[in-house]
Every structure is written in C-alpha cells, then in structure tokens.
Amino acid sequence: AAKAFVVVPQCPDGKQWVDVPWAKGSYKSPDVSAPLRLTLDLTDSLIKELPVDPDRVYVVGMSMGGYGALDAVQRRPDLFAACVPICGAGDPDKAKAIAHVPVWAFHGADDTVVPAKGSREMVEALKTAGAEPKYTEYPKVGHNSWSPAFDEKEFWNWVLAQKRQPNNK
C-alpha cells in the first residue's frame, strides 16, 4: 500500500508566511520569513530522514497559506512537484522561475480578504512564462474558497498525479 507523509505547519501568531499585506494581492518578494525558512528546512530534513519520494513533494495552502505555498515554490523551484494556492497570491516576476511546477490555483470571485486579482495576476504571469496553470474561480464565493476547492472531485487525484519536473530555464 502506498504511504503519504502529511506535514501541516502552523504559522506562529503575529507572524506571516510572507511578510506582505494580503489585501493587495500579488507582491514583490520580501526576504524569506522565519516561519517559511523553518518550514523549508523541516521539509529538507524530512526528505532526508524518512522514505519520502523527493519527486512527489507537494505544497497546498489556503489564505495566508496560499501566499506561503507560492512563496515556498518561488524560493525553492526545484523542490516541489506541484503547488495548490487557495485564495493566495505570489510574485508575478518569479513566474518564469516556477513555470515548470504544475499549479492549480483557486479563488472566490467575491473574496474581500485576499482579492482574486492576486490569483488572476499570478496565473496570467505563469501563462506568459509558458506554463499551463489550472485556475478555478468560484462566482459568488468569498474568502472560504477552500470549501469548494477541497470538494473538487479531481483535487487529490490531480495533486497526486504530479511528479517533479526538471527546471529547464
């Protein structure tokens, strides 16, 4: 039987995975936050210590975690096999560096916490960079777009079908 390791890091109170204002959507990358650096270090150590398939490491995050998921891939583009940012955003200037990583982004069209333009801009930047990201935007859905995203019939099948691709930049 196949095994999976699931790591669910929690960002400490008062900290963020990416030190940017959420209400603005996409952003220019700041220095890596301490919580994200520690999470990437943890991921590296788990790959070394456990029987983890290094070609099947996925990152999924919602809201602040959606920012963190994209930021993790932008900082370590050769680590991840797929990225699923839910109601998040990224740095469109980094799209070329992560174009080889499959992305399925989700957002609610009526999100008043993190504007859907953050996902839209990142998806467009990825397409411009030659990627083929999936993007699902739910009409009349606010910030809780993770509820319909996790209900998507193909969600986990899509994630688990991805394998790390070489970065041919």
OpenMM code with the backbone's topology and positions (N, CA, C; nanometers):
from openmm import Vec3, app, unit

residues = "ALA ALA LYS ALA PHE VAL VAL VAL PRO GLN CYS PRO ASP GLY LYS GLN TRP VAL ASP VAL PRO TRP ALA LYS GLY SER TYR LYS SER PRO ASP VAL SER ALA PRO LEU ARG LEU THR LEU ASP LEU THR ASP SER LEU ILE LYS GLU LEU PRO VAL ASP PRO ASP ARG VAL TYR VAL VAL GLY MET SER MET GLY GLY TYR GLY ALA LEU ASP ALA VAL GLN ARG ARG PRO ASP LEU PHE ALA ALA CYS VAL PRO ILE CYS GLY ALA GLY ASP PRO ASP LYS ALA LYS ALA ILE ALA HIS VAL PRO VAL TRP ALA PHE HIS GLY ALA ASP ASP THR VAL VAL PRO ALA LYS GLY SER ARG GLU MET VAL GLU ALA LEU LYS THR ALA GLY ALA GLU PRO LYS TYR THR GLU TYR PRO LYS VAL GLY HIS ASN SER TRP SER PRO ALA PHE ASP GLU LYS GLU PHE TRP ASN TRP VAL LEU ALA GLN LYS ARG GLN PRO ASN ASN LYS".split()
positions = [
    Vec3(0.0843, -0.1192, 0.0000),
    Vec3(0.0000, 0.0000, 0.0000),
    Vec3(0.0885, 0.1251, 0.0000),
    Vec3(0.0447, 0.2242, -0.0720),
    Vec3(0.1191, 0.3499, -0.0791),
    Vec3(0.1071, 0.4246, 0.0534),
    Vec3(0.2104, 0.4976, 0.0853),
    Vec3(0.2117, 0.5779, 0.2071),
    Vec3(0.2292, 0.7235, 0.1697),
    Vec3(0.1794, 0.8089, 0.2559),
    Vec3(0.1994, 0.9525, 0.2357),
    Vec3(0.2342, 1.0149, 0.3697),
    Vec3(0.3218, 1.1110, 0.3655),
    Vec3(0.3538, 1.1906, 0.4838),
    Vec3(0.2868, 1.3251, 0.4641),
    Vec3(0.2121, 1.3672, 0.5647),
    Vec3(0.1433, 1.4957, 0.5578),
    Vec3(0.1982, 1.5837, 0.6690),
    Vec3(0.2511, 1.6977, 0.6321),
    Vec3(0.3068, 1.7928, 0.7284),
    Vec3(0.2200, 1.9172, 0.7217),
    Vec3(0.1688, 1.9590, 0.8361),
    Vec3(0.0787, 2.0745, 0.8408),
    Vec3(0.1378, 2.1782, 0.9363),
    Vec3(0.2335, 2.2572, 0.8872),
    Vec3(0.2939, 2.3581, 0.9757),
    Vec3(0.1947, 2.4714, 1.0046),
    Vec3(0.2030, 2.5222, 1.1238),
    Vec3(0.1195, 2.6349, 1.1649),
    Vec3(0.2082, 2.7567, 1.1828),
    Vec3(0.1701, 2.8653, 1.1215),
    Vec3(0.2474, 2.9885, 1.1357),
    Vec3(0.2205, 3.0461, 1.2743),
    Vec3(0.3234, 3.0862, 1.3484),
    Vec3(0.3023, 3.1417, 1.4828),
    Vec3(0.2154, 3.2678, 1.4798),
    Vec3(0.1391, 3.2873, 1.5867),
    Vec3(0.0585, 3.4091, 1.5987),
    Vec3(0.1455, 3.5316, 1.5802),
    Vec3(0.0934, 3.6280, 1.5062),
    Vec3(0.1655, 3.7525, 1.4851),
    Vec3(0.2691, 3.7466, 1.3747),
    Vec3(0.2855, 3.6302, 1.3137),
    Vec3(0.3817, 3.6136, 1.2035),
    Vec3(0.3049, 3.5815, 1.0756),
    Vec3(0.3736, 3.5888, 0.9615),
    Vec3(0.3146, 3.5535, 0.8327),
    Vec3(0.4131, 3.4685, 0.7551),
    Vec3(0.3590, 3.3825, 0.6660),
    Vec3(0.4466, 3.3043, 0.5784),
    Vec3(0.5223, 3.3972, 0.4849),
    Vec3(0.4542, 3.5038, 0.4402),
    Vec3(0.5153, 3.6036, 0.3528),
    Vec3(0.4798, 3.7396, 0.4120),
    Vec3(0.5804, 3.8207, 0.4389),
    Vec3(0.5559, 3.9495, 0.5049),
    Vec3(0.5108, 4.0555, 0.4048),
    Vec3(0.3855, 4.0408, 0.3586),
    Vec3(0.3239, 4.1363, 0.2667),
    Vec3(0.1784, 4.1572, 0.3095),
    Vec3(0.1187, 4.2711, 0.2721),
    Vec3(-0.0231, 4.2920, 0.3042),
    Vec3(-0.1130, 4.2092, 0.2125),
    Vec3(-0.2014, 4.1299, 0.2722),
    Vec3(-0.2861, 4.0387, 0.1954),
    Vec3(-0.3859, 4.1118, 0.1066),
    Vec3(-0.4324, 4.2249, 0.1498),
    Vec3(-0.5397, 4.2937, 0.0768),
    Vec3(-0.4945, 4.3451, -0.0598),
    Vec3(-0.3644, 4.3424, -0.0858),
    Vec3(-0.3140, 4.3952, -0.2135),
    Vec3(-0.2963, 4.2891, -0.3203),
    Vec3(-0.3089, 4.1620, -0.2862),
    Vec3(-0.2916, 4.0575, -0.3872),
    Vec3(-0.1455, 4.0299, -0.4155),
    Vec3(-0.1082, 4.0305, -0.5447),
    Vec3(0.0295, 3.9967, -0.5809),
    Vec3(0.1275, 4.0995, -0.5248),
    Vec3(0.2542, 4.0630, -0.5226),
    Vec3(0.3536, 4.1422, -0.4498),
    Vec3(0.4920, 4.1240, -0.5089),
    Vec3(0.5862, 4.2028, -0.4613),
    Vec3(0.7288, 4.1848, -0.4906),
    Vec3(0.7887, 4.1113, -0.3709),
    Vec3(0.8668, 4.0093, -0.3957),
    Vec3(0.9158, 3.9223, -0.2881),
    Vec3(1.0012, 3.9960, -0.1851),
    Vec3(0.9612, 3.9858, -0.0573),
    Vec3(1.0473, 4.0345, 0.0507),
    Vec3(1.1474, 3.9249, 0.0885),
    Vec3(1.2301, 3.9509, 0.1874),
    Vec3(1.3167, 3.8447, 0.2399),
    Vec3(1.2288, 3.7299, 0.2893),
    Vec3(1.2834, 3.6093, 0.2867),
    Vec3(1.2066, 3.4942, 0.3347),
    Vec3(1.1745, 3.5142, 0.4831),
    Vec3(1.0500, 3.4815, 0.5199),
    Vec3(1.0103, 3.4944, 0.6606),
    Vec3(1.0720, 3.3804, 0.7411),
    Vec3(1.0900, 3.4036, 0.8689),
    Vec3(1.1458, 3.2988, 0.9560),
    Vec3(1.0574, 3.1738, 0.9562),
    Vec3(0.9231, 3.1858, 0.9682),
    Vec3(0.8416, 3.0638, 0.9672),
    Vec3(0.8534, 2.9840, 0.8371),
    Vec3(0.8611, 3.0529, 0.7227),
    Vec3(0.8728, 2.9800, 0.5968),
    Vec3(1.0107, 2.9159, 0.5842),
    Vec3(1.1146, 2.9860, 0.6258),
    Vec3(1.2501, 2.9287, 0.6221),
    Vec3(1.2555, 2.8026, 0.7072),
    Vec3(1.1978, 2.8070, 0.8268),
    Vec3(1.1962, 2.6899, 0.9151),
    Vec3(1.1166, 2.5747, 0.8528),
    Vec3(1.0075, 2.6064, 0.7856),
    Vec3(0.9259, 2.5034, 0.7217),
    Vec3(1.0008, 2.4389, 0.6057),
    Vec3(1.0728, 2.5186, 0.5277),
    Vec3(1.1528, 2.4616, 0.4197),
    Vec3(1.2663, 2.3753, 0.4756),
    Vec3(1.3277, 2.4208, 0.5840),
    Vec3(1.4316, 2.3403, 0.6496),
    Vec3(1.3733, 2.2088, 0.7010),
    Vec3(1.2537, 2.2142, 0.7594),
    Vec3(1.1862, 2.0934, 0.8079),
    Vec3(1.1604, 1.9982, 0.6915),
    Vec3(1.1122, 2.0516, 0.5811),
    Vec3(1.0854, 1.9688, 0.4634),
    Vec3(1.2129, 1.8996, 0.4166),
    Vec3(1.3215, 1.9740, 0.4079),
    Vec3(1.4505, 1.9148, 0.3680),
    Vec3(1.4907, 1.8021, 0.4620),
    Vec3(1.4753, 1.8241, 0.5922),
    Vec3(1.5183, 1.7216, 0.6885),
    Vec3(1.4277, 1.5985, 0.6819),
    Vec3(1.2979, 1.6172, 0.6589),
    Vec3(1.2078, 1.5022, 0.6490),
    Vec3(1.2377, 1.4189, 0.5248),
    Vec3(1.2750, 1.4854, 0.4161),
    Vec3(1.3115, 1.4131, 0.2940),
    Vec3(1.4354, 1.3275, 0.3197),
    Vec3(1.5281, 1.3787, 0.4008),
    Vec3(1.6496, 1.3029, 0.4315),
    Vec3(1.6235, 1.1889, 0.5297),
    Vec3(1.5339, 1.2120, 0.6275),
    Vec3(1.5167, 1.1169, 0.7374),
    Vec3(1.4089, 1.0120, 0.7155),
    Vec3(1.3134, 1.0397, 0.6293),
    Vec3(1.2008, 0.9484, 0.6086),
    Vec3(1.2017, 0.8997, 0.4635),
    Vec3(1.1326, 0.7897, 0.4356),
    Vec3(1.1295, 0.7401, 0.2978),
    Vec3(1.0340, 0.8229, 0.2102),
    Vec3(1.0667, 0.9492, 0.1940),
    Vec3(0.9875, 1.0419, 0.1132),
    Vec3(1.0374, 1.0368, -0.0308),
    Vec3(0.9455, 1.0289, -0.1259),
    Vec3(0.9823, 1.0353, -0.2667),
    Vec3(1.0091, 1.1824, -0.2992),
    Vec3(1.1337, 1.2199, -0.3241),
    Vec3(1.1659, 1.3609, -0.3477),
    Vec3(1.1032, 1.4168, -0.4755),
    Vec3(1.0522, 1.3288, -0.5617),
    Vec3(0.9855, 1.3745, -0.6835),
    Vec3(0.8354, 1.3947, -0.6637),
    Vec3(0.7884, 1.3738, -0.5397),
    Vec3(0.6450, 1.3878, -0.5134),
    Vec3(0.6210, 1.4671, -0.3845),
    Vec3(0.6807, 1.5849, -0.3772),
    Vec3(0.6611, 1.6754, -0.2637),
    Vec3(0.5681, 1.7867, -0.3120),
    Vec3(0.4549, 1.7992, -0.2449),
    Vec3(0.3513, 1.8940, -0.2856),
    Vec3(0.3318, 1.9995, -0.1782),
    Vec3(0.2884, 2.1184, -0.2207),
    Vec3(0.2573, 2.2232, -0.1240),
    Vec3(0.1174, 2.2758, -0.1545),
    Vec3(0.0333, 2.2745, -0.0522),
    Vec3(-0.1047, 2.3214, -0.0600),
    Vec3(-0.1228, 2.4206, 0.0539),
    Vec3(-0.1832, 2.5341, 0.0250),
    Vec3(-0.2076, 2.6304, 0.1320),
    Vec3(-0.3283, 2.7157, 0.1008),
    Vec3(-0.3942, 2.7611, 0.2070),
    Vec3(-0.5114, 2.8460, 0.1875),
    Vec3(-0.4967, 2.9762, 0.2644),
    Vec3(-0.5392, 3.0841, 0.2007),
    Vec3(-0.5315, 3.2185, 0.2555),
    Vec3(-0.3850, 3.2554, 0.2786),
    Vec3(-0.3450, 3.2857, 0.4024),
    Vec3(-0.2033, 3.3140, 0.4267),
    Vec3(-0.1183, 3.1968, 0.3774),
    Vec3(-0.1715, 3.0763, 0.3900),
    Vec3(-0.1008, 2.9585, 0.3406),
    Vec3(-0.0949, 2.9518, 0.1889),
    Vec3(-0.1905, 3.0138, 0.1216),
    Vec3(-0.1847, 3.0233, -0.0241),
    Vec3(-0.0685, 3.1103, -0.0678),
    Vec3(-0.0463, 3.2188, 0.0071),
    Vec3(0.0726, 3.3008, -0.0150),
    Vec3(0.1976, 3.2183, 0.0134),
    Vec3(0.1961, 3.1470, 0.1246),
    Vec3(0.3122, 3.0671, 0.1643),
    Vec3(0.3433, 2.9569, 0.0644),
    Vec3(0.2395, 2.8938, 0.0092),
    Vec3(0.2617, 2.7859, -0.0879),
    Vec3(0.3357, 2.8383, -0.2108),
    Vec3(0.2845, 2.9480, -0.2671),
    Vec3(0.3520, 3.0043, -0.3849),
    Vec3(0.4904, 3.0566, -0.3496),
    Vec3(0.5037, 3.1198, -0.2331),
    Vec3(0.6330, 3.1753, -0.1948),
    Vec3(0.7356, 3.0639, -0.1749),
    Vec3(0.6921, 2.9515, -0.1180),
    Vec3(0.7829, 2.8379, -0.0999),
    Vec3(0.8350, 2.7889, -0.2351),
    Vec3(0.7450, 2.7767, -0.3328),
    Vec3(0.7862, 2.7308, -0.4656),
    Vec3(0.8761, 2.8346, -0.5322),
    Vec3(0.8442, 2.9625, -0.5136),
    Vec3(0.9257, 3.0672, -0.5748),
    Vec3(1.0668, 3.0688, -0.5165),
    Vec3(1.0798, 3.0324, -0.3907),
    Vec3(1.2118, 3.0305, -0.3270),
    Vec3(1.2868, 2.9005, -0.3518),
    Vec3(1.2117, 2.7910, -0.3716),
    Vec3(1.2729, 2.6589, -0.3941),
    Vec3(1.2069, 2.5915, -0.5145),
    Vec3(1.2258, 2.6459, -0.6347),
    Vec3(1.1545, 2.5945, -0.7523),
    Vec3(1.1896, 2.4516, -0.7913),
    Vec3(1.2989, 2.3981, -0.7401),
    Vec3(1.3359, 2.2611, -0.7746),
    Vec3(1.2959, 2.1592, -0.6680),
    Vec3(1.2245, 2.2040, -0.5650),
    Vec3(1.1844, 2.1142, -0.4568),
    Vec3(1.0487, 2.0499, -0.4814),
    Vec3(0.9562, 2.1245, -0.5381),
    Vec3(0.8161, 2.0818, -0.5383),
    Vec3(0.7684, 2.0228, -0.6699),
    Vec3(0.6790, 1.9237, -0.6587),
    Vec3(0.6175, 1.8603, -0.7747),
    Vec3(0.4899, 1.9320, -0.8158),
    Vec3(0.4261, 2.0031, -0.7255),
    Vec3(0.3037, 2.0769, -0.7568),
    Vec3(0.2756, 2.1757, -0.6445),
    Vec3(0.1987, 2.2786, -0.6821),
    Vec3(0.1611, 2.3836, -0.5870),
    Vec3(0.0124, 2.4129, -0.6025),
    Vec3(-0.0583, 2.4160, -0.4888),
    Vec3(-0.2009, 2.4490, -0.4901),
    Vec3(-0.2245, 2.5673, -0.3951),
    Vec3(-0.2192, 2.6901, -0.4504),
    Vec3(-0.2500, 2.8075, -0.3697),
    Vec3(-0.4006, 2.8360, -0.3734),
    Vec3(-0.4631, 2.8352, -0.2577),
    Vec3(-0.6061, 2.8618, -0.2471),
    Vec3(-0.6232, 2.9988, -0.1827),
    Vec3(-0.6910, 3.0876, -0.2520),
    Vec3(-0.7101, 3.2282, -0.2133),
    Vec3(-0.5791, 3.2899, -0.1634),
    Vec3(-0.4764, 3.2757, -0.2465),
    Vec3(-0.3456, 3.3317, -0.2157),
    Vec3(-0.2996, 3.4252, -0.3251),
    Vec3(-0.1699, 3.4467, -0.3317),
    Vec3(-0.1083, 3.5314, -0.4335),
    Vec3(0.0408, 3.5030, -0.4339),
    Vec3(0.1078, 3.5547, -0.5363),
    Vec3(0.2516, 3.5350, -0.5470),
    Vec3(0.3167, 3.6561, -0.6097),
    Vec3(0.4435, 3.6410, -0.6423),
    Vec3(0.5207, 3.7458, -0.7080),
    Vec3(0.5240, 3.7137, -0.8571),
    Vec3(0.4467, 3.7862, -0.9394),
    Vec3(0.4434, 3.7559, -1.0829),
    Vec3(0.5806, 3.7619, -1.1499),
    Vec3(0.6740, 3.8398, -1.0950),
    Vec3(0.8081, 3.8473, -1.1524),
    Vec3(0.8842, 3.7156, -1.1398),
    Vec3(0.8373, 3.6246, -1.0531),
    Vec3(0.9045, 3.4953, -1.0331),
    Vec3(0.8402, 3.3834, -1.1150),
    Vec3(0.7407, 3.4178, -1.1963),
    Vec3(0.6667, 3.3149, -1.2704),
    Vec3(0.7573, 3.2321, -1.3606),
    Vec3(0.8514, 3.2948, -1.4288),
    Vec3(0.9392, 3.2209, -1.5210),
    Vec3(1.0190, 3.1142, -1.4461),
    Vec3(1.0620, 3.1467, -1.3247),
    Vec3(1.1433, 3.0526, -1.2463),
    Vec3(1.0635, 2.9314, -1.1982),
    Vec3(0.9305, 2.9424, -1.1945),
    Vec3(0.8488, 2.8306, -1.1450),
    Vec3(0.7565, 2.7750, -1.2532),
    Vec3(0.7763, 2.8151, -1.3783),
    Vec3(0.6866, 2.7733, -1.4865),
    Vec3(0.6820, 2.6214, -1.5037),
    Vec3(0.7858, 2.5506, -1.4597),
    Vec3(0.7904, 2.4047, -1.4736),
    Vec3(0.7126, 2.3323, -1.3633),
    Vec3(0.6663, 2.4051, -1.2611),
    Vec3(0.5938, 2.3443, -1.1490),
    Vec3(0.4435, 2.3541, -1.1765),
    Vec3(0.3729, 2.2403, -1.1834),
    Vec3(0.2289, 2.2453, -1.2037),
    Vec3(0.1596, 2.3213, -1.0892),
    Vec3(0.0702, 2.4109, -1.1269),
    Vec3(-0.0048, 2.4921, -1.0301),
    Vec3(-0.1533, 2.4777, -1.0602),
    Vec3(-0.2319, 2.4570, -0.9547),
    Vec3(-0.3776, 2.4664, -0.9649),
    Vec3(-0.4190, 2.5658, -0.8572),
    Vec3(-0.4547, 2.6852, -0.9007),
    Vec3(-0.4945, 2.7917, -0.8090),
    Vec3(-0.6467, 2.7987, -0.7994),
    Vec3(-0.6943, 2.8353, -0.6814),
    Vec3(-0.8378, 2.8503, -0.6558),
    Vec3(-0.8613, 2.9859, -0.5909),
    Vec3(-0.9759, 3.0460, -0.6209),
    Vec3(-1.0108, 3.1722, -0.5551),
    Vec3(-1.1613, 3.1934, -0.5646),
    Vec3(-1.2155, 3.2627, -0.4672),
    Vec3(-1.3550, 3.3061, -0.4729),
    Vec3(-1.3604, 3.4438, -0.5369),
    Vec3(-1.4499, 3.4624, -0.6323),
    Vec3(-1.4595, 3.5902, -0.7033),
    Vec3(-1.4946, 3.7054, -0.6090),
    Vec3(-1.5670, 3.6755, -0.5014),
    Vec3(-1.6127, 3.7799, -0.4091),
    Vec3(-1.5297, 3.7870, -0.2811),
    Vec3(-1.4055, 3.7400, -0.2870),
    Vec3(-1.3165, 3.7415, -0.1695),
    Vec3(-1.2830, 3.8860, -0.1330),
    Vec3(-1.3152, 3.9255, -0.0091),
    Vec3(-1.2851, 4.0617, 0.0371),
    Vec3(-1.1631, 4.0655, 0.1284),
    Vec3(-1.1024, 3.9496, 0.1570),
    Vec3(-0.9828, 3.9434, 0.2414),
    Vec3(-0.8579, 3.9425, 0.1543),
    Vec3(-0.8547, 3.8515, 0.0581),
    Vec3(-0.7463, 3.8434, -0.0400),
    Vec3(-0.8136, 3.8576, -0.1768),
    Vec3(-0.7869, 3.9651, -0.2493),
    Vec3(-0.8567, 3.9843, -0.3767),
    Vec3(-0.8205, 3.8779, -0.4800),
    Vec3(-0.9204, 3.8371, -0.5576),
    Vec3(-0.8990, 3.7362, -0.6608),
    Vec3(-0.7942, 3.7818, -0.7621),
    Vec3(-0.7713, 3.9121, -0.7735),
    Vec3(-0.6715, 3.9599, -0.8706),
    Vec3(-0.5327, 3.9049, -0.8384),
    Vec3(-0.5053, 3.8718, -0.7117),
    Vec3(-0.3763, 3.8118, -0.6778),
    Vec3(-0.3565, 3.6789, -0.7480),
    Vec3(-0.4594, 3.5935, -0.7474),
    Vec3(-0.4510, 3.4661, -0.8194),
    Vec3(-0.4529, 3.4887, -0.9697),
    Vec3(-0.5407, 3.5778, -1.0154),
    Vec3(-0.5506, 3.6037, -1.1596),
    Vec3(-0.4173, 3.6519, -1.2160),
    Vec3(-0.3531, 3.7462, -1.1463),
    Vec3(-0.2256, 3.8003, -1.1936),
    Vec3(-0.1163, 3.6928, -1.1959),
    Vec3(-0.1145, 3.6078, -1.0955),
    Vec3(-0.0129, 3.5026, -1.0902),
    Vec3(-0.0359, 3.4009, -1.2015),
    Vec3(-0.1613, 3.3634, -1.2243),
    Vec3(-0.1939, 3.2674, -1.3299),
    Vec3(-0.1571, 3.3258, -1.4663),
    Vec3(-0.1885, 3.4520, -1.4890),
    Vec3(-0.1529, 3.5156, -1.6169),
    Vec3(-0.0010, 3.5220, -1.6347),
    Vec3(0.0709, 3.5544, -1.5270),
    Vec3(0.2172, 3.5596, -1.5350),
    Vec3(0.2743, 3.4210, -1.5667),
    Vec3(0.2165, 3.3163, -1.5077),
    Vec3(0.2614, 3.1801, -1.5367),
    Vec3(0.2349, 3.1442, -1.6830),
    Vec3(0.1175, 3.1808, -1.7341),
    Vec3(0.0861, 3.1533, -1.8748),
    Vec3(0.1838, 3.2267, -1.9657),
    Vec3(0.2124, 3.3520, -1.9345),
    Vec3(0.3077, 3.4304, -2.0135),
    Vec3(0.4456, 3.3651, -2.0123),
    Vec3(0.4793, 3.3004, -1.9009),
    Vec3(0.6097, 3.2335, -1.8874),
    Vec3(0.6110, 3.0956, -1.9534),
    Vec3(0.4993, 3.0569, -2.0150),
    Vec3(0.4947, 2.9287, -2.0843),
    Vec3(0.4334, 2.8147, -2.0056),
    Vec3(0.3884, 2.8416, -1.8850),
    Vec3(0.3265, 2.7379, -1.8022),
    Vec3(0.1803, 2.7179, -1.8436),
    Vec3(0.1219, 2.6096, -1.7949),
    Vec3(-0.0197, 2.5823, -1.8179),
    Vec3(-0.0892, 2.5614, -1.6844),
    Vec3(-0.0982, 2.6669, -1.6023),
    Vec3(-0.1621, 2.6514, -1.4714),
    Vec3(-0.3121, 2.6267, -1.4848),
    Vec3(-0.3657, 2.5544, -1.3896),
    Vec3(-0.5109, 2.5399, -1.3790),
    Vec3(-0.5580, 2.6520, -1.2871),
    Vec3(-0.6732, 2.7079, -1.3178),
    Vec3(-0.7285, 2.8122, -1.2307),
    Vec3(-0.8780, 2.7937, -1.2211),
    Vec3(-0.9263, 2.7827, -1.0990),
    Vec3(-1.0688, 2.7709, -1.0734),
    Vec3(-1.1105, 2.8876, -0.9860),
    Vec3(-1.1985, 2.9708, -1.0415),
    Vec3(-1.2524, 3.0838, -0.9658),
    Vec3(-1.4015, 3.0605, -0.9479),
    Vec3(-1.4454, 3.0680, -0.8240),
    Vec3(-1.5846, 3.0400, -0.7922),
    Vec3(-1.6652, 3.1695, -0.7847),
    Vec3(-1.7679, 3.1847, -0.8707),
    Vec3(-1.8518, 3.3043, -0.8617),
    Vec3(-1.9319, 3.3032, -0.7319),
    Vec3(-1.9549, 3.4193, -0.6784),
    Vec3(-2.0368, 3.4368, -0.5577),
    Vec3(-1.9790, 3.3649, -0.4353),
    Vec3(-1.8483, 3.3349, -0.4376),
    Vec3(-1.7816, 3.2746, -0.3216),
    Vec3(-1.6848, 3.3782, -0.2667),
    Vec3(-1.6824, 3.3899, -0.1325),
    Vec3(-1.5927, 3.4842, -0.0677),
    Vec3(-1.4588, 3.4200, -0.0349),
    Vec3(-1.4112, 3.4469, 0.0874),
    Vec3(-1.2768, 3.4035, 0.1253),
    Vec3(-1.2654, 3.2530, 0.1459),
    Vec3(-1.3763, 3.1854, 0.1722),
    Vec3(-1.3682, 3.0421, 0.2049),
    Vec3(-1.3674, 2.9545, 0.0799),
    Vec3(-1.2906, 2.9924, -0.0213),
    Vec3(-1.2864, 2.9135, -0.1450),
    Vec3(-1.2236, 2.7754, -0.1240),
    Vec3(-1.1632, 2.7520, -0.0079),
    Vec3(-1.1086, 2.6188, 0.0201),
    Vec3(-1.2204, 2.5157, 0.0310),
    Vec3(-1.3396, 2.5570, 0.0746),
    Vec3(-1.4502, 2.4592, 0.0868),
    Vec3(-1.4846, 2.3986, -0.0486),
    Vec3(-1.5167, 2.4787, -0.1510),
    Vec3(-1.5433, 2.4153, -0.2811),
    Vec3(-1.4171, 2.3547, -0.3443),
    Vec3(-1.2995, 2.4111, -0.3171),
    Vec3(-1.1764, 2.3555, -0.3744),
    Vec3(-1.1553, 2.2125, -0.3249),
    Vec3(-1.1662, 2.1911, -0.1945),
    Vec3(-1.1448, 2.0571, -0.1405),
    Vec3(-1.2566, 1.9605, -0.1802),
    Vec3(-1.3712, 2.0159, -0.2247),
    Vec3(-1.4800, 1.9312, -0.2738),
    Vec3(-1.4645, 1.8940, -0.4211),
    Vec3(-1.3677, 1.9546, -0.4899),
    Vec3(-1.3464, 1.9224, -0.6316),
    Vec3(-1.3150, 1.7736, -0.6446),
    Vec3(-1.3896, 1.7080, -0.7310),
    Vec3(-1.3752, 1.5633, -0.7473),
    Vec3(-1.2322, 1.5229, -0.7822),
    Vec3(-1.1643, 1.6029, -0.8651),
    Vec3(-1.0307, 1.5661, -0.9120),
    Vec3(-0.9171, 1.6272, -0.8290),
    Vec3(-0.9486, 1.6978, -0.7199),
    Vec3(-0.8465, 1.7703, -0.6447),
    Vec3(-0.7260, 1.6817, -0.6102),
    Vec3(-0.7470, 1.5805, -0.5284),
    Vec3(-0.6343, 1.4985, -0.4821),
    Vec3(-0.5790, 1.4096, -0.5934),
    Vec3(-0.6661, 1.3647, -0.6849),
    Vec3(-0.6155, 1.2865, -0.7989),
    Vec3(-0.5166, 1.3697, -0.8790),
    Vec3(-0.5503, 1.4984, -0.9030),
    Vec3(-0.4607, 1.5848, -0.9786),
    Vec3(-0.3293, 1.6040, -0.9026),
    Vec3(-0.3396, 1.6380, -0.7738),
    Vec3(-0.2182, 1.6616, -0.6949),
    Vec3(-0.1279, 1.5390, -0.6987),
    Vec3(-0.1819, 1.4241, -0.6656),
    Vec3(-0.1007, 1.3033, -0.6525),
    Vec3(-0.0496, 1.2499, -0.7868),
    Vec3(-0.1060, 1.2969, -0.8964),
    Vec3(-0.0581, 1.2558, -1.0289),
    Vec3(0.0661, 1.3348, -1.0717),
    Vec3(0.0991, 1.4418, -1.0000),
    Vec3(0.2121, 1.5271, -1.0398),
    Vec3(0.3443, 1.4693, -0.9891),
    Vec3(0.4456, 1.4812, -1.0736),
    Vec3(0.5826, 1.4434, -1.0354),
    Vec3(0.6731, 1.5600, -1.0667),
    Vec3(0.7750, 1.5754, -0.9851),
    Vec3(0.8689, 1.6872, -1.0028),
    Vec3(0.9291, 1.6845, -1.1427),
    Vec3(0.9289, 1.8013, -1.2051),
    Vec3(0.9839, 1.8184, -1.3394),
    Vec3(1.1150, 1.8928, -1.3318),
    Vec3(1.2082, 1.8627, -1.4216),
    Vec3(1.3331, 1.9399, -1.4215),
    Vec3(1.3053, 2.0844, -1.4647),
    Vec3(1.3789, 2.1747, -1.4097),
    Vec3(1.3659, 2.3155, -1.4444),
    Vec3(1.4602, 2.3436, -1.5607),
    Vec3(1.4034, 2.3594, -1.6777),
    Vec3(1.4848, 2.3839, -1.7988),
    Vec3(1.4865, 2.5308, -1.8346),
    Vec3(1.5119, 2.6153, -1.7345),
    Vec3(1.5082, 2.7598, -1.7621),
    Vec3(1.6248, 2.8067, -1.8447),
] * unit.nanometer
topology = app.Topology()
chain = topology.addChain("A")
for resn in residues:
    res = topology.addResidue(resn, chain)
    for name in ("N", "CA", "C"):
        topology.addAtom(name, app.Element.getBySymbol(name[0]), res)
